[in-house]
Amino acid sequence: MDAMVVVHKANVTTRYSLRARDNRRDVSIDIHYPCLLYEMALLLLEYLNLDTRFDPPIAMGKIGLPSFFAMIPPFEGLTPLSQNLNFQAKNEGKIDPKVGSVDINGKRKKRTLTGKFIKVKQSKKRAMGNSQSPPANPRFTSASRSFTPKELEDLKSLFASLAAQSQSNGQYISSSVFQVYFGLKGPLGDRMFDLATQGRKDDKLSFEDLVTTKGTYEKGTNDEIEEFIYRLLDVTNDEILTRSDLESVLITMFDHIFHLKGSGPGSRSNCYMVDTFLNAASFSKDHDGCNDKSMSFEDFKSWCSLVPSVKKFLASLFVPPDPGRLGSQVPKLQHLENIDSSVILLRDEYAWHIGGALSQEELEEWKLLYHSALNGLSFNTFLGNVSNNDGPTVLIIKDREGYIFGGYASQPWERHSNFYGDMKSFIFQLYPKASIFRPTGANSNLQWCAVNFSSEAIPNGFGFGGRINHFGLFLSAGFDQGHTFSCTTFNSPCLSKTSQICPEVIECWGVVRKGMEHEKQDVVKGTVLERFKEERHMLNMVGIANASE
């Protein structure tokens, strides 16, 4: 049976009116103190003996009861009681101003009840005449409404399949079956199951647990999802998120991701990457009697913005594991076979980190366009090689201090006398810490590429962000020096040990988008006009064409 609860705020501080109706009755409750909204809503359910499948909000002043519950904050000094309640009615006496009054209006009768809620012992006969069914779980009801009927049917089928594997007569999913299906292992898998089962420690995941967890974890607001992940990272369940908690989770993540890609679990490179990700984290929360600080929720949110690949992975654990799962995809790195892989800066772990800020379409394949060890430290050679790539590029630099950093250029590298680009560009650190810095919107100084300009006001070279002669990242046209300063364009710090950098290795990768290769093959080539355009574009890149303009 469906019902609608309509909430009318009659007075700013003293009165609310709730109205419920179904196909048999039309009942309203006037509540004279907002602190009782939650309890009175429960009373209304008891009185009507209603199922809790409510309509969603359809107009101002109308709201589904599960959403209504979520909107009402706990009144100071009063916590919502359990649904096992009894309302003690009094037909006479003064109204207690701390409790308020309630008017219940039916079609045939009207009565005024005053009093308060009290907890009562469990009994076979429920208060208000509802002895036929246990109280509905508001969290499950609210979560159910976030799924389409088809999605709920799919969840029922999934539950039935996993419950059968758990040999539970269709009643629950065991921890071992749960972790195998979702590809979760070790402390991370244990913690996810513990959160999904509300910490009952009974090794039994019910259908309500599955729907409630997926509803919060997948369909919730960004804040709800981040709160869930924050609790998930606390693998020791001591409400203190430490560096060792994060280390345990990252090791599990890397083993999972790069095992899917074909790398062996626990490889040296995976362990090497754990420290680079942890180095980007802050731990500012103090604890009495403990010298070590832990990660606060604000620390966690800041960390997620720096390592979006981690958040993307942890927010996608409730789907079957495969290389295409969000947060698990690693671009295929393509380069000539005669290149010694040891000279390549971009390893799989770095590509996965950078890919956290990109769309799925940009994570298919990256091609090496330029490498200083193969092509020489030449700006003109660099521009000539990357000019054949129409898509975005990933620039990576290793300086003499051993720091590795770079930038993602969403637009082609072309000759300009001023900044250009769009808000998809960003800069990043890869070593000794892994961080991504995306545009803040403070300005539009995103990409810079100046070639053969004679004015000191237009420095020849290329880079990202900041301002002229004070870039977020810049390499001079000589490819022998550059600089990196903190900048508001990306809210980024100096990317290296010092602001002045001496590049040791420079490489650039072209991002191959899905379908782009096929589109290129369909373009008419070979005509004089097309060849002229290509050659003229090349001349523009090196600053020779349009010299008279």
Secondary structure as a PSIPRED ss2 file (coil, helix, strand):
# PSIPRED VFORMAT (PSIPRED V4.0)

   1 M C   1.000  0.000  0.000
   2 D E   0.000  0.000  1.000
   3 A E   0.000  0.000  1.000
   4 M E   0.000  0.000  1.000
   5 V E   0.000  0.000  1.000
   6 V E   0.000  0.000  1.000
   7 V E   0.000  0.000  1.000
   8 H E   0.000  0.000  1.000
   9 K E   0.000  0.000  1.000
  10 A E   0.000  0.000  1.000
  11 N E   0.000  0.000  1.000
  12 V C   1.000  0.000  0.000
  13 T C   1.000  0.000  0.000
  14 T C   1.000  0.000  0.000
  15 R E   0.000  0.000  1.000
  16 Y E   0.000  0.000  1.000
  17 S E   0.000  0.000  1.000
  18 L E   0.000  0.000  1.000
  19 R E   0.000  0.000  1.000
  20 A E   0.000  0.000  1.000
  21 R E   0.000  0.000  1.000
  22 D C   1.000  0.000  0.000
  23 N C   1.000  0.000  0.000
  24 R C   1.000  0.000  0.000
  25 R C   1.000  0.000  0.000
  26 D E   0.000  0.000  1.000
  27 V E   0.000  0.000  1.000
  28 S E   0.000  0.000  1.000
  29 I E   0.000  0.000  1.000
  30 D E   0.000  0.000  1.000
  31 I E   0.000  0.000  1.000
  32 H C   1.000  0.000  0.000
  33 Y C   1.000  0.000  0.000
  34 P H   0.000  1.000  0.000
  35 C H   0.000  1.000  0.000
  36 L H   0.000  1.000  0.000
  37 L H   0.000  1.000  0.000
  38 Y H   0.000  1.000  0.000
  39 E H   0.000  1.000  0.000
  40 M H   0.000  1.000  0.000
  41 A H   0.000  1.000  0.000
  42 L H   0.000  1.000  0.000
  43 L H   0.000  1.000  0.000
  44 L H   0.000  1.000  0.000
  45 L H   0.000  1.000  0.000
  46 E H   0.000  1.000  0.000
  47 Y H   0.000  1.000  0.000
  48 L H   0.000  1.000  0.000
  49 N C   1.000  0.000  0.000
  50 L C   1.000  0.000  0.000
  51 D C   1.000  0.000  0.000
  52 T C   1.000  0.000  0.000
  53 R E   0.000  0.000  1.000
  54 F E   0.000  0.000  1.000
  55 D C   1.000  0.000  0.000
  56 P C   1.000  0.000  0.000
  57 P C   1.000  0.000  0.000
  58 I C   1.000  0.000  0.000
  59 A C   1.000  0.000  0.000
  60 M C   1.000  0.000  0.000
  61 G C   1.000  0.000  0.000
  62 K E   0.000  0.000  1.000
  63 I C   1.000  0.000  0.000
  64 G C   1.000  0.000  0.000
  65 L H   0.000  1.000  0.000
  66 P H   0.000  1.000  0.000
  67 S H   0.000  1.000  0.000
  68 F H   0.000  1.000  0.000
  69 F H   0.000  1.000  0.000
  70 A H   0.000  1.000  0.000
  71 M H   0.000  1.000  0.000
  72 I C   1.000  0.000  0.000
  73 P C   1.000  0.000  0.000
  74 P C   1.000  0.000  0.000
  75 F C   1.000  0.000  0.000
  76 E C   1.000  0.000  0.000
  77 G C   1.000  0.000  0.000
  78 L C   1.000  0.000  0.000
  79 T C   1.000  0.000  0.000
  80 P C   1.000  0.000  0.000
  81 L C   1.000  0.000  0.000
  82 S C   1.000  0.000  0.000
  83 Q C   1.000  0.000  0.000
  84 N C   1.000  0.000  0.000
  85 L E   0.000  0.000  1.000
  86 N E   0.000  0.000  1.000
  87 F E   0.000  0.000  1.000
  88 Q C   1.000  0.000  0.000
  89 A C   1.000  0.000  0.000
  90 K E   0.000  0.000  1.000
  91 N C   1.000  0.000  0.000
  92 E C   1.000  0.000  0.000
  93 G C   1.000  0.000  0.000
  94 K C   1.000  0.000  0.000
  95 I C   1.000  0.000  0.000
  96 D C   1.000  0.000  0.000
  97 P C   1.000  0.000  0.000
  98 K C   1.000  0.000  0.000
  99 V C   1.000  0.000  0.000
 100 G C   1.000  0.000  0.000
 101 S E   0.000  0.000  1.000
 102 V E   0.000  0.000  1.000
 103 D E   0.000  0.000  1.000
 104 I E   0.000  0.000  1.000
 105 N E   0.000  0.000  1.000
 106 G C   1.000  0.000  0.000
 107 K C   1.000  0.000  0.000
 108 R C   1.000  0.000  0.000
 109 K C   1.000  0.000  0.000
 110 K E   0.000  0.000  1.000
 111 R E   0.000  0.000  1.000
 112 T E   0.000  0.000  1.000
 113 L E   0.000  0.000  1.000
 114 T E   0.000  0.000  1.000
 115 G C   1.000  0.000  0.000
 116 K C   1.000  0.000  0.000
 117 F E   0.000  0.000  1.000
 118 I E   0.000  0.000  1.000
 119 K E   0.000  0.000  1.000
 120 V C   1.000  0.000  0.000
 121 K C   1.000  0.000  0.000
 122 Q C   1.000  0.000  0.000
 123 S C   1.000  0.000  0.000
 124 K C   1.000  0.000  0.000
 125 K C   1.000  0.000  0.000
 126 R C   1.000  0.000  0.000
 127 A H   0.000  1.000  0.000
 128 M H   0.000  1.000  0.000
 129 G H   0.000  1.000  0.000
 130 N C   1.000  0.000  0.000
 131 S C   1.000  0.000  0.000
 132 Q C   1.000  0.000  0.000
 133 S C   1.000  0.000  0.000
 134 P C   1.000  0.000  0.000
 135 P C   1.000  0.000  0.000
 136 A C   1.000  0.000  0.000
 137 N C   1.000  0.000  0.000
 138 P H   0.000  1.000  0.000
 139 R H   0.000  1.000  0.000
 140 F H   0.000  1.000  0.000
 141 T H   0.000  1.000  0.000
 142 S H   0.000  1.000  0.000
 143 A H   0.000  1.000  0.000
 144 S H   0.000  1.000  0.000
 145 R C   1.000  0.000  0.000
 146 S C   1.000  0.000  0.000
 147 F C   1.000  0.000  0.000
 148 T C   1.000  0.000  0.000
 149 P H   0.000  1.000  0.000
 150 K H   0.000  1.000  0.000
 151 E H   0.000  1.000  0.000
 152 L H   0.000  1.000  0.000
 153 E H   0.000  1.000  0.000
 154 D H   0.000  1.000  0.000
 155 L H   0.000  1.000  0.000
 156 K H   0.000  1.000  0.000
 157 S H   0.000  1.000  0.000
 158 L H   0.000  1.000  0.000
 159 F H   0.000  1.000  0.000
 160 A H   0.000  1.000  0.000
 161 S H   0.000  1.000  0.000
 162 L H   0.000  1.000  0.000
 163 A H   0.000  1.000  0.000
 164 A H   0.000  1.000  0.000
 165 Q H   0.000  1.000  0.000
 166 S C   1.000  0.000  0.000
 167 Q C   1.000  0.000  0.000
 168 S C   1.000  0.000  0.000
 169 N C   1.000  0.000  0.000
 170 G C   1.000  0.000  0.000
 171 Q C   1.000  0.000  0.000
 172 Y C   1.000  0.000  0.000
 173 I E   0.000  0.000  1.000
 174 S C   1.000  0.000  0.000
 175 S H   0.000  1.000  0.000
 176 S H   0.000  1.000  0.000
 177 V H   0.000  1.000  0.000
 178 F H   0.000  1.000  0.000
 179 Q H   0.000  1.000  0.000
 180 V H   0.000  1.000  0.000
 181 Y H   0.000  1.000  0.000
 182 F H   0.000  1.000  0.000
 183 G C   1.000  0.000  0.000
 184 L C   1.000  0.000  0.000
 185 K C   1.000  0.000  0.000
 186 G H   0.000  1.000  0.000
 187 P H   0.000  1.000  0.000
 188 L H   0.000  1.000  0.000
 189 G H   0.000  1.000  0.000
 190 D H   0.000  1.000  0.000
 191 R H   0.000  1.000  0.000
 192 M H   0.000  1.000  0.000
 193 F H   0.000  1.000  0.000
 194 D H   0.000  1.000  0.000
 195 L H   0.000  1.000  0.000
 196 A H   0.000  1.000  0.000
 197 T C   1.000  0.000  0.000
 198 Q C   1.000  0.000  0.000
 199 G C   1.000  0.000  0.000
 200 R C   1.000  0.000  0.000
 201 K C   1.000  0.000  0.000
 202 D C   1.000  0.000  0.000
 203 D C   1.000  0.000  0.000
 204 K C   1.000  0.000  0.000
 205 L E   0.000  0.000  1.000
 206 S C   1.000  0.000  0.000
 207 F H   0.000  1.000  0.000
 208 E H   0.000  1.000  0.000
 209 D H   0.000  1.000  0.000
 210 L H   0.000  1.000  0.000
 211 V H   0.000  1.000  0.000
 212 T H   0.000  1.000  0.000
 213 T H   0.000  1.000  0.000
 214 K H   0.000  1.000  0.000
 215 G H   0.000  1.000  0.000
 216 T H   0.000  1.000  0.000
 217 Y H   0.000  1.000  0.000
 218 E H   0.000  1.000  0.000
 219 K H   0.000  1.000  0.000
 220 G C   1.000  0.000  0.000
 221 T C   1.000  0.000  0.000
 222 N H   0.000  1.000  0.000
 223 D H   0.000  1.000  0.000
 224 E H   0.000  1.000  0.000
 225 I H   0.000  1.000  0.000
 226 E H   0.000  1.000  0.000
 227 E H   0.000  1.000  0.000
 228 F H   0.000  1.000  0.000
 229 I H   0.000  1.000  0.000
 230 Y H   0.000  1.000  0.000
 231 R H   0.000  1.000  0.000
 232 L H   0.000  1.000  0.000
 233 L H   0.000  1.000  0.000
 234 D C   1.000  0.000  0.000
 235 V C   1.000  0.000  0.000
 236 T C   1.000  0.000  0.000
 237 N C   1.000  0.000  0.000
 238 D C   1.000  0.000  0.000
 239 E C   1.000  0.000  0.000
 240 I C   1.000  0.000  0.000
 241 L C   1.000  0.000  0.000
 242 T C   1.000  0.000  0.000
 243 R H   0.000  1.000  0.000
 244 S H   0.000  1.000  0.000
 245 D H   0.000  1.000  0.000
 246 L H   0.000  1.000  0.000
 247 E H   0.000  1.000  0.000
 248 S H   0.000  1.000  0.000
 249 V H   0.000  1.000  0.000
 250 L H   0.000  1.000  0.000
 251 I H   0.000  1.000  0.000
 252 T H   0.000  1.000  0.000
 253 M H   0.000  1.000  0.000
 254 F H   0.000  1.000  0.000
 255 D H   0.000  1.000  0.000
 256 H H   0.000  1.000  0.000
 257 I H   0.000  1.000  0.000
 258 F H   0.000  1.000  0.000
 259 H H   0.000  1.000  0.000
 260 L H   0.000  1.000  0.000
 261 K C   1.000  0.000  0.000
 262 G C   1.000  0.000  0.000
 263 S C   1.000  0.000  0.000
 264 G C   1.000  0.000  0.000
 265 P C   1.000  0.000  0.000
 266 G C   1.000  0.000  0.000
 267 S C   1.000  0.000  0.000
 268 R H   0.000  1.000  0.000
 269 S H   0.000  1.000  0.000
 270 N H   0.000  1.000  0.000
 271 C H   0.000  1.000  0.000
 272 Y H   0.000  1.000  0.000
 273 M H   0.000  1.000  0.000
 274 V H   0.000  1.000  0.000
 275 D H   0.000  1.000  0.000
 276 T H   0.000  1.000  0.000
 277 F H   0.000  1.000  0.000
 278 L H   0.000  1.000  0.000
 279 N C   1.000  0.000  0.000
 280 A C   1.000  0.000  0.000
 281 A C   1.000  0.000  0.000
 282 S C   1.000  0.000  0.000
 283 F C   1.000  0.000  0.000
 284 S C   1.000  0.000  0.000
 285 K E   0.000  0.000  1.000
 286 D E   0.000  0.000  1.000
 287 H E   0.000  0.000  1.000
 288 D C   1.000  0.000  0.000
 289 G C   1.000  0.000  0.000
 290 C E   0.000  0.000  1.000
 291 N E   0.000  0.000  1.000
 292 D E   0.000  0.000  1.000
 293 K E   0.000  0.000  1.000
 294 S E   0.000  0.000  1.000
 295 M C   1.000  0.000  0.000
 296 S C   1.000  0.000  0.000
 297 F H   0.000  1.000  0.000
 298 E H   0.000  1.000  0.000
 299 D H   0.000  1.000  0.000
 300 F H   0.000  1.000  0.000
 301 K H   0.000  1.000  0.000
 302 S H   0.000  1.000  0.000
 303 W H   0.000  1.000  0.000
 304 C H   0.000  1.000  0.000
 305 S H   0.000  1.000  0.000
 306 L H   0.000  1.000  0.000
 307 V C   1.000  0.000  0.000
 308 P H   0.000  1.000  0.000
 309 S H   0.000  1.000  0.000
 310 V H   0.000  1.000  0.000
 311 K H   0.000  1.000  0.000
 312 K H   0.000  1.000  0.000
 313 F H   0.000  1.000  0.000
 314 L H   0.000  1.000  0.000
 315 A C   1.000  0.000  0.000
 316 S C   1.000  0.000  0.000
 317 L C   1.000  0.000  0.000
 318 F C   1.000  0.000  0.000
 319 V C   1.000  0.000  0.000
 320 P C   1.000  0.000  0.000
 321 P C   1.000  0.000  0.000
 322 D C   1.000  0.000  0.000
 323 P C   1.000  0.000  0.000
 324 G C   1.000  0.000  0.000
 325 R C   1.000  0.000  0.000
 326 L C   1.000  0.000  0.000
 327 G C   1.000  0.000  0.000
 328 S C   1.000  0.000  0.000
 329 Q C   1.000  0.000  0.000
 330 V C   1.000  0.000  0.000
 331 P C   1.000  0.000  0.000
 332 K E   0.000  0.000  1.000
 333 L E   0.000  0.000  1.000
 334 Q E   0.000  0.000  1.000
 335 H C   1.000  0.000  0.000
 336 L C   1.000  0.000  0.000
 337 E C   1.000  0.000  0.000
 338 N C   1.000  0.000  0.000
 339 I C   1.000  0.000  0.000
 340 D C   1.000  0.000  0.000
 341 S H   0.000  1.000  0.000
 342 S H   0.000  1.000  0.000
 343 V H   0.000  1.000  0.000
 344 I C   1.000  0.000  0.000
 345 L C   1.000  0.000  0.000
 346 L C   1.000  0.000  0.000
 347 R C   1.000  0.000  0.000
 348 D H   0.000  1.000  0.000
 349 E H   0.000  1.000  0.000
 350 Y H   0.000  1.000  0.000
 351 A H   0.000  1.000  0.000
 352 W H   0.000  1.000  0.000
 353 H H   0.000  1.000  0.000
 354 I H   0.000  1.000  0.000
 355 G H   0.000  1.000  0.000
 356 G C   1.000  0.000  0.000
 357 A C   1.000  0.000  0.000
 358 L C   1.000  0.000  0.000
 359 S C   1.000  0.000  0.000
 360 Q H   0.000  1.000  0.000
 361 E H   0.000  1.000  0.000
 362 E H   0.000  1.000  0.000
 363 L C   1.000  0.000  0.000
 364 E C   1.000  0.000  0.000
 365 E E   0.000  0.000  1.000
 366 W E   0.000  0.000  1.000
 367 K E   0.000  0.000  1.000
 368 L E   0.000  0.000  1.000
 369 L E   0.000  0.000  1.000
 370 Y E   0.000  0.000  1.000
 371 H E   0.000  0.000  1.000
 372 S H   0.000  1.000  0.000
 373 A H   0.000  1.000  0.000
 374 L H   0.000  1.000  0.000
 375 N H   0.000  1.000  0.000
 376 G C   1.000  0.000  0.000
 377 L C   1.000  0.000  0.000
 378 S C   1.000  0.000  0.000
 379 F H   0.000  1.000  0.000
 380 N H   0.000  1.000  0.000
 381 T H   0.000  1.000  0.000
 382 F H   0.000  1.000  0.000
 383 L H   0.000  1.000  0.000
 384 G H   0.000  1.000  0.000
 385 N H   0.000  1.000  0.000
 386 V H   0.000  1.000  0.000
 387 S C   1.000  0.000  0.000
 388 N C   1.000  0.000  0.000
 389 N C   1.000  0.000  0.000
 390 D C   1.000  0.000  0.000
 391 G C   1.000  0.000  0.000
 392 P C   1.000  0.000  0.000
 393 T E   0.000  0.000  1.000
 394 V E   0.000  0.000  1.000
 395 L E   0.000  0.000  1.000
 396 I E   0.000  0.000  1.000
 397 I E   0.000  0.000  1.000
 398 K E   0.000  0.000  1.000
 399 D E   0.000  0.000  1.000
 400 R C   1.000  0.000  0.000
 401 E C   1.000  0.000  0.000
 402 G C   1.000  0.000  0.000
 403 Y C   1.000  0.000  0.000
 404 I E   0.000  0.000  1.000
 405 F E   0.000  0.000  1.000
 406 G E   0.000  0.000  1.000
 407 G E   0.000  0.000  1.000
 408 Y E   0.000  0.000  1.000
 409 A E   0.000  0.000  1.000
 410 S C   1.000  0.000  0.000
 411 Q C   1.000  0.000  0.000
 412 P C   1.000  0.000  0.000
 413 W C   1.000  0.000  0.000
 414 E C   1.000  0.000  0.000
 415 R C   1.000  0.000  0.000
 416 H C   1.000  0.000  0.000
 417 S C   1.000  0.000  0.000
 418 N C   1.000  0.000  0.000
 419 F C   1.000  0.000  0.000
 420 Y E   0.000  0.000  1.000
 421 G C   1.000  0.000  0.000
 422 D C   1.000  0.000  0.000
 423 M C   1.000  0.000  0.000
 424 K C   1.000  0.000  0.000
 425 S C   1.000  0.000  0.000
 426 F E   0.000  0.000  1.000
 427 I E   0.000  0.000  1.000
 428 F E   0.000  0.000  1.000
 429 Q E   0.000  0.000  1.000
 430 L E   0.000  0.000  1.000
 431 Y E   0.000  0.000  1.000
 432 P C   1.000  0.000  0.000
 433 K C   1.000  0.000  0.000
 434 A C   1.000  0.000  0.000
 435 S E   0.000  0.000  1.000
 436 I E   0.000  0.000  1.000
 437 F E   0.000  0.000  1.000
 438 R C   1.000  0.000  0.000
 439 P C   1.000  0.000  0.000
 440 T C   1.000  0.000  0.000
 441 G C   1.000  0.000  0.000
 442 A C   1.000  0.000  0.000
 443 N C   1.000  0.000  0.000
 444 S C   1.000  0.000  0.000
 445 N C   1.000  0.000  0.000
 446 L C   1.000  0.000  0.000
 447 Q E   0.000  0.000  1.000
 448 W E   0.000  0.000  1.000
 449 C E   0.000  0.000  1.000
 450 A E   0.000  0.000  1.000
 451 V C   1.000  0.000  0.000
 452 N C   1.000  0.000  0.000
 453 F C   1.000  0.000  0.000
 454 S C   1.000  0.000  0.000
 455 S C   1.000  0.000  0.000
 456 E C   1.000  0.000  0.000
 457 A C   1.000  0.000  0.000
 458 I C   1.000  0.000  0.000
 459 P C   1.000  0.000  0.000
 460 N C   1.000  0.000  0.000
 461 G E   0.000  0.000  1.000
 462 F E   0.000  0.000  1.000
 463 G E   0.000  0.000  1.000
 464 F E   0.000  0.000  1.000
 465 G E   0.000  0.000  1.000
 466 G E   0.000  0.000  1.000
 467 R E   0.000  0.000  1.000
 468 I C   1.000  0.000  0.000
 469 N C   1.000  0.000  0.000
 470 H E   0.000  0.000  1.000
 471 F E   0.000  0.000  1.000
 472 G E   0.000  0.000  1.000
 473 L E   0.000  0.000  1.000
 474 F E   0.000  0.000  1.000
 475 L E   0.000  0.000  1.000
 476 S E   0.000  0.000  1.000
 477 A C   1.000  0.000  0.000
 478 G C   1.000  0.000  0.000
 479 F C   1.000  0.000  0.000
 480 D C   1.000  0.000  0.000
 481 Q C   1.000  0.000  0.000
 482 G E   0.000  0.000  1.000
 483 H E   0.000  0.000  1.000
 484 T C   1.000  0.000  0.000
 485 F C   1.000  0.000  0.000
 486 S C   1.000  0.000  0.000
 487 C E   0.000  0.000  1.000
 488 T C   1.000  0.000  0.000
 489 T C   1.000  0.000  0.000
 490 F C   1.000  0.000  0.000
 491 N C   1.000  0.000  0.000
 492 S E   0.000  0.000  1.000
 493 P C   1.000  0.000  0.000
 494 C C   1.000  0.000  0.000
 495 L C   1.000  0.000  0.000
 496 S C   1.000  0.000  0.000
 497 K C   1.000  0.000  0.000
 498 T C   1.000  0.000  0.000
 499 S C   1.000  0.000  0.000
 500 Q E   0.000  0.000  1.000
 501 I E   0.000  0.000  1.000
 502 C C   1.000  0.000  0.000
 503 P E   0.000  0.000  1.000
 504 E E   0.000  0.000  1.000
 505 V E   0.000  0.000  1.000
 506 I E   0.000  0.000  1.000
 507 E E   0.000  0.000  1.000
 508 C E   0.000  0.000  1.000
 509 W E   0.000  0.000  1.000
 510 G E   0.000  0.000  1.000
 511 V E   0.000  0.000  1.000
 512 V E   0.000  0.000  1.000
 513 R C   1.000  0.000  0.000
 514 K C   1.000  0.000  0.000
 515 G C   1.000  0.000  0.000
 516 M H   0.000  1.000  0.000
 517 E H   0.000  1.000  0.000
 518 H H   0.000  1.000  0.000
 519 E H   0.000  1.000  0.000
 520 K H   0.000  1.000  0.000
 521 Q H   0.000  1.000  0.000
 522 D H   0.000  1.000  0.000
 523 V C   1.000  0.000  0.000
 524 V C   1.000  0.000  0.000
 525 K C   1.000  0.000  0.000
 526 G C   1.000  0.000  0.000
 527 T C   1.000  0.000  0.000
 528 V H   0.000  1.000  0.000
 529 L H   0.000  1.000  0.000
 530 E H   0.000  1.000  0.000
 531 R H   0.000  1.000  0.000
 532 F H   0.000  1.000  0.000
 533 K H   0.000  1.000  0.000
 534 E H   0.000  1.000  0.000
 535 E H   0.000  1.000  0.000
 536 R H   0.000  1.000  0.000
 537 H H   0.000  1.000  0.000
 538 M H   0.000  1.000  0.000
 539 L H   0.000  1.000  0.000
 540 N H   0.000  1.000  0.000
 541 M H   0.000  1.000  0.000
 542 V H   0.000  1.000  0.000
 543 G C   1.000  0.000  0.000
 544 I C   1.000  0.000  0.000
 545 A C   1.000  0.000  0.000
 546 N C   1.000  0.000  0.000
 547 A C   1.000  0.000  0.000
 548 S C   1.000  0.000  0.000
 549 E C   1.000  0.000  0.000
